[in-house]
């Protein structure tokens, strides 16, 4: 049943896309975090650190416990219990809300389409769906680079990681991961949230350690099928993965830079594959193709691993 749930969840994602915010658990969770953040202590690092730890603990519990209850409620139970087909559909619908494959690819495609027709301001606006940095001064090549980086990095956050934690811990694992990742996106960065977001950020780093390296390897495998240079992707990843501030993001980003032989740069912070050419909009399309192929390989691997485990 596990494999059918995964395949159906991916199909729902590609056919229906994201549910409206009014029905999306991640949007509900975001409002919960925002409400707690507004009440956070200020000007006391120790109090902020402790409060941030409380947000992380309560957030994980809020996500995982209902998922656990839902998974138990949907467990097939004989003739008068939950029918198996209802169980599969219910779990697939719930699992789908923990990841976003189609939305990720479409966000990159929107930026590429606008760059192709030189609608720079529109591309800068739409890029904000993928990155948190200021996009107002980015030129065509920098916009393409930022979008390529985000496609590679978010392939882990938005899909591979939830799928991995579903494989390991069921629906509670996928939802707990999504809660931590959302916390990191909202308060887990330097500046205003330096201490408040430190625990969520470190927890997110820990949970993404395996998925980020896994998606980098999947990108390399996908590169072999997509006409890229898998050897260069591997060598670039080995050399450049530590150049980013994140302990995880550098793996898929540098692998993608090598696969496409482009230079990915955030001015003043890092430069990946520095001898590569400046990226162009056409490279964004190739990056999206490689990411989709890598994610498809991830789904196939998940199904295969489950079948092998069942055989044991």
C-alpha positions as CSV (number, residue, x, y, z in Angstrom):
1,X,0.0,0.0,0.0
2,X,2.9,2.3,0.7
3,X,4.0,2.4,-2.9
4,X,0.5,3.0,-4.2
5,X,0.1,5.9,-1.8
6,X,3.3,7.5,-3.0
7,X,2.5,7.1,-6.7
8,X,-1.0,8.4,-6.2
9,X,0.2,11.4,-4.1
10,X,2.6,12.3,-6.9
11,X,-0.3,12.0,-9.5
12,X,-2.5,14.2,-7.4
13,X,0.3,16.8,-7.2
14,X,0.7,16.9,-11.0
15,X,-3.0,16.8,-11.8
16,X,-4.4,19.1,-9.1
17,X,-1.4,21.1,-7.9
18,X,-1.5,23.0,-4.6
19,X,-4.8,23.2,-2.6
20,X,-5.9,26.8,-1.8
21,X,-4.4,28.3,1.3
22,X,-7.7,28.0,3.1
23,X,-7.4,24.2,2.9
24,X,-3.6,23.8,3.0
25,X,-2.1,22.5,6.3
26,X,1.2,24.3,5.6
27,X,-0.7,27.6,5.4
28,X,-2.5,26.8,8.7
29,X,0.8,26.0,10.3
30,X,2.3,29.2,9.0
31,X,-0.4,31.2,10.7
32,X,0.3,29.3,13.9
33,X,4.0,30.2,13.8
34,X,3.2,33.8,12.9
35,X,1.0,34.1,16.0
36,X,3.7,32.7,18.2
37,X,6.4,34.8,16.6
38,X,4.4,38.0,17.4
39,X,4.5,37.1,21.1
40,X,8.2,36.3,21.2
41,X,10.5,38.0,23.7
42,X,12.8,40.7,22.4
43,X,16.3,41.9,23.4
44,X,17.0,38.9,25.5
45,X,19.0,36.2,23.5
46,X,18.6,33.5,26.1
47,X,14.8,34.1,26.4
48,X,14.5,34.2,22.6
49,X,16.5,31.0,22.3
50,X,14.3,29.2,24.8
51,X,11.1,30.5,23.2
52,X,12.4,29.4,19.8
53,X,13.0,25.9,21.1
54,X,9.4,25.9,22.4
55,X,8.1,27.0,19.0
56,X,10.0,24.1,17.4
57,X,8.8,21.5,19.9
58,X,5.2,22.7,19.8
59,X,5.3,23.0,16.0
60,X,6.6,19.4,15.5
61,X,3.9,18.1,17.9
62,X,1.2,20.1,16.2
63,X,2.1,18.6,12.8
64,X,3.0,15.0,13.8
65,X,0.2,14.1,16.3
66,X,-2.7,14.8,14.0
67,X,-0.8,13.0,11.2
68,X,-0.4,10.0,13.5
69,X,-4.1,10.1,14.4
70,X,-5.1,10.4,10.7
71,X,-2.8,7.5,9.7
72,X,-4.4,5.3,12.4
73,X,-7.9,6.4,11.5
74,X,-7.3,5.5,7.8
75,X,-5.8,2.1,8.5
76,X,-7.9,-0.6,6.7
77,X,-10.0,-2.5,9.1
78,X,-11.9,-5.5,7.7
79,X,-15.4,-5.5,6.2
80,X,-17.0,-2.9,8.5
81,X,-13.9,-0.7,8.9
82,X,-12.2,1.7,6.5
83,X,-12.0,0.2,3.0
84,X,-8.5,-0.1,1.6
85,X,-9.3,2.2,-1.4
86,X,-10.5,4.9,1.0
87,X,-7.3,4.4,3.1
88,X,-5.1,4.8,0.1
89,X,-6.8,7.9,-1.3
90,X,-6.9,9.5,2.1
91,X,-3.2,8.9,2.8
92,X,-2.2,10.0,-0.7
93,X,-4.2,13.3,-0.4
94,X,-2.6,14.0,3.0
95,X,0.9,13.1,1.8
96,X,0.6,15.3,-1.2
97,X,0.2,18.4,1.1
98,X,3.7,17.7,2.5
99,X,5.5,18.2,-0.9
100,X,5.3,20.3,-4.1
101,X,6.9,19.0,-7.3
102,X,4.7,20.6,-9.9
103,X,4.6,24.0,-8.2
104,X,8.4,24.0,-8.0
105,X,8.9,23.3,-11.7
106,X,6.1,25.7,-12.7
107,X,7.7,28.5,-10.6
108,X,11.0,28.0,-12.4
109,X,9.2,27.9,-15.8
110,X,7.4,31.2,-15.1
111,X,10.8,32.9,-14.5
112,X,12.3,31.3,-17.7
113,X,9.3,32.3,-19.8
114,X,9.6,35.9,-18.7
115,X,13.3,36.1,-19.2
116,X,12.9,34.7,-22.7
117,X,10.8,37.7,-23.7
118,X,12.9,40.2,-21.7
119,X,10.2,40.9,-19.0
120,X,12.8,41.4,-16.4
121,X,10.6,43.1,-13.8
122,X,8.1,40.3,-14.0
123,X,10.9,37.7,-13.7
124,X,12.2,39.5,-10.6
125,X,8.7,39.4,-9.1
126,X,8.0,35.7,-9.8
127,X,11.5,34.7,-8.6
128,X,10.4,35.7,-5.1
129,X,8.3,32.5,-5.1
130,X,11.6,30.6,-5.2
131,X,14.1,32.7,-3.2
132,X,14.2,35.0,-0.2
133,X,17.0,37.3,-1.4
134,X,16.4,40.8,-2.8
135,X,15.8,40.4,-6.6
136,X,15.3,44.0,-7.5
137,X,18.8,44.5,-8.9
138,X,19.4,41.1,-10.6
139,X,20.0,41.1,-14.3
140,X,19.0,38.3,-16.7
141,X,21.9,36.0,-16.0
142,X,21.7,36.5,-12.2
143,X,18.0,35.8,-12.3
144,X,18.5,32.6,-14.2
145,X,21.3,31.6,-11.8
146,X,19.1,32.3,-8.7
147,X,16.3,30.3,-10.2
148,X,18.6,27.3,-11.1
149,X,20.0,27.3,-7.6
150,X,16.6,27.3,-6.1
151,X,15.3,24.5,-8.3
152,X,18.2,22.4,-7.2
153,X,18.0,23.2,-3.5
154,X,14.2,23.1,-3.2
155,X,14.2,19.7,-4.9
156,X,15.4,18.4,-1.6
157,X,13.3,20.6,0.7
158,X,10.1,20.5,-1.3
159,X,10.1,16.8,-2.3
160,X,12.9,14.4,-1.5
161,X,13.0,15.2,2.2
162,X,9.2,14.7,2.8
163,X,9.3,11.6,0.7
164,X,12.3,10.2,2.7
165,X,10.7,10.9,6.1
166,X,7.4,9.4,4.9
167,X,9.4,6.3,3.9
168,X,11.0,6.1,7.3
169,X,8.3,7.3,9.7
170,X,5.0,7.4,7.7
171,X,2.8,10.4,7.6
172,X,3.9,11.9,10.9
173,X,7.5,11.9,9.6
174,X,6.6,13.8,6.5
175,X,4.5,16.3,8.4
176,X,7.0,16.8,11.1
177,X,9.7,17.5,8.5
178,X,7.4,20.0,6.7
179,X,6.8,21.8,10.1
180,X,10.5,22.1,10.8
181,X,11.2,23.3,7.2
182,X,8.4,25.9,7.4
183,X,9.8,27.1,10.8
184,X,13.2,27.5,9.2
185,X,11.8,29.5,6.3
186,X,9.9,31.8,8.6
187,X,12.2,32.4,11.5
188,X,15.4,30.4,10.9
189,X,17.7,33.1,9.5
190,X,20.2,35.7,10.6
191,X,19.3,39.2,11.7
192,X,16.0,39.8,13.4
193,X,15.6,36.1,14.3
194,X,19.2,35.4,15.1
195,X,18.4,33.7,18.4
196,X,14.7,33.0,18.1
197,X,15.2,30.9,15.0
198,X,18.5,29.2,15.9
199,X,17.0,25.9,17.2
200,X,14.6,25.6,14.2
201,X,17.4,26.4,11.8
202,X,19.8,23.8,13.3
203,X,17.0,21.2,13.4
204,X,16.3,21.9,9.7
205,X,20.0,21.5,8.9
206,X,20.1,18.1,10.7
207,X,16.9,16.8,8.9
208,X,18.2,18.0,5.5
209,X,21.7,16.4,5.9
210,X,20.7,13.2,4.1
211,X,18.1,14.5,1.6
212,X,20.4,17.3,0.3
213,X,23.2,14.8,-0.5
214,X,20.7,12.3,-1.9
215,X,19.2,14.8,-4.4
216,X,22.7,15.8,-5.4
217,X,23.4,12.2,-6.3
218,X,20.1,11.9,-8.1
219,X,20.9,15.0,-10.1
220,X,24.1,13.4,-11.2
221,X,22.2,10.2,-12.3
222,X,19.7,12.4,-14.1
223,X,22.5,14.2,-15.8
224,X,23.6,11.1,-17.5
225,X,20.1,10.7,-19.1
226,X,19.7,14.4,-19.9
227,X,22.9,15.0,-21.9
228,X,24.8,16.8,-19.1
229,X,28.3,16.0,-17.7
230,X,27.9,13.7,-14.7
231,X,31.6,13.6,-14.0
232,X,31.9,17.4,-14.0
233,X,28.8,17.5,-11.7
234,X,30.5,15.2,-9.3
235,X,33.9,17.0,-9.4
236,X,32.2,20.4,-8.9
237,X,30.1,19.1,-6.0
238,X,33.2,17.7,-4.3
239,X,35.1,21.0,-4.7
240,X,32.4,23.6,-4.1
241,X,29.8,22.2,-1.8
242,X,31.2,23.9,1.3
243,X,31.2,27.4,-0.2
244,X,27.7,28.2,0.8
245,X,26.7,29.2,4.3
246,X,24.3,26.3,4.5
247,X,25.8,22.9,5.3
248,X,23.4,21.3,2.9
249,X,22.4,23.7,0.0
250,X,25.8,23.6,-1.5
251,X,25.5,19.9,-2.5
252,X,22.6,20.0,-5.0
253,X,23.5,23.6,-6.2
254,X,27.1,22.8,-7.0
255,X,26.1,19.5,-8.6
256,X,23.7,21.4,-10.8
257,X,26.3,24.0,-11.6
258,X,28.7,21.3,-12.8
259,X,26.0,19.4,-14.7
260,X,25.1,22.5,-16.7
261,X,28.7,23.9,-16.7
262,X,27.4,27.3,-15.5
263,X,28.6,29.6,-12.9
264,X,26.2,30.0,-10.0
265,X,26.9,33.0,-7.8
266,X,25.4,35.1,-5.0
267,X,27.5,38.2,-5.1
268,X,29.5,38.6,-1.9
269,X,28.6,35.2,-0.6
270,X,29.7,32.3,-2.9
271,X,30.5,31.3,-6.4
272,X,30.0,27.7,-7.6
273,X,31.8,26.3,-10.7
274,X,33.6,29.7,-11.1
275,X,35.1,28.8,-14.5
276,X,31.6,28.0,-15.9
277,X,29.8,30.3,-18.3
278,X,27.1,32.8,-17.2
279,X,23.7,31.0,-17.1
280,X,21.0,31.9,-19.6
281,X,17.3,31.3,-19.6
282,X,17.7,28.1,-21.7
283,X,19.8,26.7,-18.9
284,X,16.8,27.2,-16.6
285,X,14.8,24.8,-18.8
286,X,17.5,22.2,-18.7
287,X,17.8,22.5,-14.9
288,X,14.0,22.0,-14.5
289,X,14.2,18.9,-16.8
290,X,17.1,17.5,-14.7
291,X,15.3,18.2,-11.4
292,X,12.1,16.5,-12.6
293,X,14.1,13.5,-13.8
294,X,15.9,13.3,-10.5
295,X,12.7,13.5,-8.5
296,X,11.2,10.8,-10.7
297,X,14.2,8.6,-9.9
298,X,13.6,9.4,-6.3
299,X,10.0,8.1,-6.5
300,X,11.2,5.0,-8.3
301,X,13.9,4.4,-5.6
302,X,11.3,4.8,-2.8
303,X,9.0,2.3,-4.4
304,X,11.8,-0.1,-5.1
305,X,13.1,0.1,-1.5
306,X,9.7,-0.6,-0.2
307,X,9.2,-3.6,-2.4
308,X,12.7,-5.0,-1.3
309,X,11.8,-4.4,2.3
310,X,8.5,-6.3,1.9
311,X,10.4,-9.1,0.3
312,X,12.6,-9.4,3.4
